[in-house]
Amino acid sequence: MKKEVVNIIKIGGKTIDNEEALAQFIKAFSRIQGKKILVHGGGILANQIGKKMGIKPNFHEGRRITDTETLELITMVYGGLINKKMVAKLQAHGVNAIGLSGADGNLLKAEKRAVQKINYGFAGDIQKVNKDLLVNLLSQNLTPVICPITHNGNGQLLNTNGDTIAKEIACALQSKFEVNLWLCFDKKGVMLNVNDEESIIPKLNPKTYAELLDKSLIHDGMKPKLENAFQALKSGVSIIRIGSADDIDIAIKEENTGTFICA
């Protein structure tokens, strides 16, 4: 029996920050038929609001270092302003969306990342996805809109990378659905040369990725996204693409766009 398709799409960056780009994405997302899940970040807006509050962003290899002040900031921005804004916009387009953090319905339980060479602060590594909750919501034709805040089960909120959340949800659901995972960012795909917009890599497999890493041709900010993509591939996720949210219509039609992650 053929599995039902669920599309999982993660957006962030300029798509959220730019009203026109967000409006276009919401329209495109609303046209996607069937079951779907939207995962969002919001780092740029969090940085902007944090600057007004005197909170300086701190990153290491594309991952945010989260102190107490930063955790409070991103909880307000991710879980409040951005999440509810997108839910409202989706409702306006006939999508019955429901906004969630990892704490809601015990959706995403995580543990605080252990301090090794780098102390990431209140960063959370996901331990469990409440698959049953997602299946239940999807069966009611609800569209989960998930922000990158998780919890540890003992009252502590944690900051978790949005791509990681999308990947973990994709891996959890792949046994029940045919999962399509689209990790969006500000470029058309993974670039061989970050200064050349035309140097998109159409297909990327683990061997080629390892070779590019050895040659230092993968930008630090792209590493977490690609690591998540290859972990999803290893777990059996059907289709994985990395590219621009502007091309989501093309991606859902399974036409060539962005960077296709393959074995």
C-alpha positions in Angstrom: 0.0 0.0 0.0 1.4 3.4 -1.1 2.2 5.7 1.8 0.5 9.1 2.0 2.8 12.1 1.3 3.7 14.7 3.8 5.7 17.7 2.9 8.0 19.2 5.6 9.4 22.6 4.8 11.8 24.7 6.8 12.2 28.4 6.2 14.2 31.2 7.8 16.4 34.1 7.0 15.2 36.7 4.5 12.0 34.9 3.8 10.8 35.7 7.3 12.5 39.1 7.5 11.0 40.4 4.2 7.3 41.0 4.2 7.0 40.6 0.4 9.0 37.4 0.4 7.0 36.0 3.3 3.7 36.8 1.6 4.8 35.0 -1.6 6.0 32.0 0.4 2.7 31.8 2.3 0.8 31.8 -1.0 3.0 29.1 -2.4 2.8 27.0 0.8 -1.0 27.3 0.9 -1.2 25.8 -2.6 0.6 22.6 -1.5 -2.0 19.9 -1.5 -2.3 17.3 1.2 -0.5 17.0 4.6 2.2 19.5 5.3 4.3 20.8 8.2 6.1 24.2 8.3 9.2 24.6 10.5 10.6 28.1 10.9 13.7 29.9 12.3 14.0 33.7 12.5 17.5 34.4 13.3 17.7 37.7 11.4 14.7 39.2 13.2 15.9 37.9 16.5 19.3 39.6 15.9 17.6 42.9 15.0 15.3 42.9 18.0 18.2 41.8 20.2 20.4 44.7 19.0 17.7 47.1 20.1 17.7 45.4 23.5 21.5 45.4 23.8 21.8 41.6 23.2 24.7 40.8 20.9 24.3 37.6 18.8 27.1 35.0 19.1 27.6 32.1 16.7 30.1 29.3 16.2 30.1 27.5 12.8 26.6 28.6 12.0 25.1 27.6 15.3 23.9 30.2 17.9 25.4 30.3 21.3 22.4 30.8 23.7 22.9 32.5 27.1 20.0 33.3 29.4 19.2 36.6 27.8 19.4 35.2 24.3 17.0 32.3 25.3 14.4 34.8 26.5 14.8 36.9 23.4 14.4 34.0 20.9 11.5 32.5 22.9 9.7 35.8 22.5 10.6 36.2 18.8 10.4 32.6 17.5 7.6 31.3 19.7 5.6 34.5 19.8 6.0 37.1 17.1 7.1 35.0 14.1 5.1 31.9 14.9 1.7 33.6 15.4 2.3 35.9 12.5 2.7 33.0 10.2 -0.2 31.1 11.6 -2.5 34.1 11.1 -1.2 34.6 7.5 -1.8 30.9 6.7 -5.4 31.1 8.2 -6.0 34.0 5.8 -5.1 31.7 2.9 -7.4 28.9 4.0 -4.7 26.8 5.7 -5.9 25.6 9.2 -2.6 26.1 10.9 -1.6 25.5 14.5 1.5 27.1 16.1 3.7 24.9 18.3 6.9 25.0 20.2 8.6 21.8 21.3 7.1 22.1 24.7 3.5 22.1 23.4 2.0 18.6 23.6 5.5 17.4 24.5 6.3 17.7 20.8 10.1 17.9 21.0 11.9 16.7 24.1 15.6 17.6 24.1 18.6 17.7 26.4 21.0 20.6 27.0 24.1 20.1 24.8 27.1 19.0 26.9 30.0 21.5 27.1 32.9 20.3 25.1 35.3 22.6 23.2 32.4 25.1 22.8 29.8 26.0 25.4 26.6 26.5 23.4 24.6 27.5 26.5 20.9 26.6 26.4 21.2 24.7 23.1 19.1 21.6 22.9 19.7 18.3 21.1 16.5 16.5 20.4 16.0 13.2 22.1 12.4 12.4 21.2 9.7 13.5 18.7 6.1 13.0 19.7 5.2 11.4 16.4 1.7 10.4 17.6 0.8 14.1 18.2 1.9 15.1 14.7 0.0 12.2 13.1 -3.1 13.1 15.1 -2.9 16.8 14.0 -2.3 15.9 10.4 -5.2 13.5 10.4 -7.5 16.4 11.5 -6.2 18.4 8.5 -4.3 20.8 10.7 -1.0 22.2 9.6 1.6 22.3 12.3 3.8 25.5 12.3 6.7 24.7 14.5 9.2 27.2 16.0 12.8 26.2 17.0 12.2 26.1 20.8 12.3 22.7 22.5 12.2 21.6 26.2 13.9 19.1 28.5 10.9 17.8 30.4 11.9 19.6 33.6 10.7 23.1 32.8 13.7 24.3 30.9 13.3 25.7 27.4 16.1 25.1 24.9 17.1 26.6 21.6 17.3 24.0 18.8 18.4 24.5 15.2 15.4 24.7 12.9 17.0 22.5 10.2 17.6 19.9 12.9 14.0 20.0 14.0 12.8 19.6 10.4 15.2 16.6 10.0 14.1 14.9 13.2 10.4 15.3 12.4 11.1 13.9 8.9 12.9 10.9 10.3 10.2 10.3 12.9 7.4 10.4 10.3 9.2 8.5 7.5 7.9 5.1 8.7 4.3 6.2 8.3 4.5 8.7 5.4 6.4 9.3 2.2 8.3 12.3 3.4 9.6 15.2 1.3 11.9 17.5 3.1 12.8 21.0 1.8 15.4 22.9 3.7 15.2 26.5 2.5 17.7 29.3 2.9 18.6 32.5 1.1 20.3 31.0 -2.0 19.1 28.9 -4.9 21.0 25.9 -3.6 24.4 24.8 -2.2 27.1 26.7 -4.0 30.5 25.5 -4.9 31.7 29.1 -4.7 29.9 31.3 -2.2 30.7 34.4 -4.3 29.2 32.9 -7.5 25.4 32.6 -7.5 25.6 30.4 -10.6 27.8 27.7 -9.0 24.8 25.7 -7.7 25.6 22.0 -7.1 22.5 20.2 -8.6 23.2 16.9 -6.7 25.2 16.1 -3.7 26.0 12.7 -2.2 28.0 11.8 0.9 31.2 11.1 -1.0 31.2 14.4 -2.8 30.3 16.2 0.4 33.3 14.7 2.2 35.6 15.8 -0.6 34.3 19.3 -0.6 34.8 19.5 3.2 38.4 18.3 2.8 39.0 21.1 0.4 37.3 23.7 2.7 34.7 24.4 0.0 31.7 24.2 2.3 30.8 27.4 4.1 30.5 27.1 7.9 26.9 28.3 7.8 26.0 25.5 5.4 27.5 22.7 7.4 24.7 22.2 9.9 22.1 22.2 7.1 24.0 19.6 5.0 24.7 17.4 8.1 20.9 17.3 8.8 20.1 16.6 5.1 22.5 13.6 5.0 21.2 12.3 8.4 17.6 12.4 7.0 18.7 10.6 3.9 20.3 7.8 6.0 17.1 7.5 7.9 15.0 6.8 4.8 13.5 10.2 4.0 12.2 10.0 0.4 13.2 13.3 -1.1 15.5 16.0 0.3 16.3 19.3 -1.3 18.1 22.4 -0.2 17.3 25.7 -1.9 15.3 28.9 -2.0 11.8 29.3 -0.5 11.0 31.2 -3.7 11.2 27.9 -5.6 8.9 25.9 -3.4 6.3 25.5 -6.1 8.8 23.9 -8.4 10.2 21.7 -5.7 6.9 20.2 -4.7 6.3 19.3 -8.4 9.6 17.4 -8.1 11.2 19.4 -10.9 14.9 20.2 -10.9 15.6 23.0 -8.5 18.0 23.6 -5.7 20.4 20.9 -4.5 19.1 17.4 -4.5 20.6 15.3 -1.7 21.1 11.7 -2.9 22.9 8.5 -1.9 
